[in-house]
Amino acid sequence: MSLELLRDQQIAEILNIKLKTVYVYASASPERLPPFMKDALGRRSYQRKDVIRWLRAGGVQNSSQSLTHALLSVKRRSGRPRKILGT
């Protein structure tokens, strides 16, 4: 079982906010972001399952898009759209 991690840029896309806003939330209002982990270099990463659980619990209320759109709109680094939640 592989552990799929999302980065700040992908979280910004899910929540339909600017990347800079993710940085502000992480330091000032971490409850407005899904649970995250920090690696040895201080970079944040988000487990896919934690993001889905957070969105289902109403975390997306802080953003301007619907839960369904948020779950389906994550892009890979290559730019191809993909689903993070199976249908």
N, C-alpha and C positions, 0 to 999 in steps of 0.2 A: 504494500500500500504506500503510494508516494504521497508526500505532504506538499500540497500546492500552496505556495505563498504568493500573496499579492503585495505590491509596493505602493508607496504614496501616490504615484501618478495614476495607478489603476483605481485607488480609492477615490481620488478626486473625480475621475470619470464616472464612477458609480453614483457618487453623491451630487454630481453636476455642480461642482464648485471648483475654484481655481486651486492649483497646487499650493500656492502661497497660503491659502486659507487652511489647508490641511496642516501646514506647519504651525500656524497660529493656534488652531484647535488642539494640536498635540501638546503644546506647552501650556495654554491657558484654559482650555475646556476639553480635556480628554474624553469626557462622557459623550461628546458629540461625534466621536469616531468609534469604529468597531474596536474591540480589544486588540492590542498589538504587542509584539515582542520587539526587543532591541537586541541586535547582535553586538559583538565585541567592539565594532566601530561606531555604534550608536545609531545605525540605520534601522528604521522601523520596518517590520513586515507583519502581514496580517494573514492568518490561516483562513483559507477559503470557507471552511465549515463555521468558523467563528463569525465571519462577515455575514454569511447567510442567516445564521441564528440571530445576530444583532438586527439585521434588516427585518426579519419576521417579527421580532419583538417590538418593532416600531421605531427603530433607529433612523429610518429614512424620513421620518417626520421633520428632521432638521434640514432636509434638502427640498428641492423644488420638483422632484420627479416621483413617479409612482414606484411601488415596490417591484412590480413586474418589469417595468422598464429598467430599473436599477439592476435587477438580477440578470437581465439578458444583454446588457450593454457593455460589459467589460471587454476590453480589447487586449490582445497579446502585444508584446513588444514589436512584433512584425507588422502590427496594424490590422490584422485580420480580426473581425468580430467573432466572438465565441460566447457560448453560454457557460455560466458558472453553476447553473442549477439545471439538472436534467428535467425534461418534461415527462 
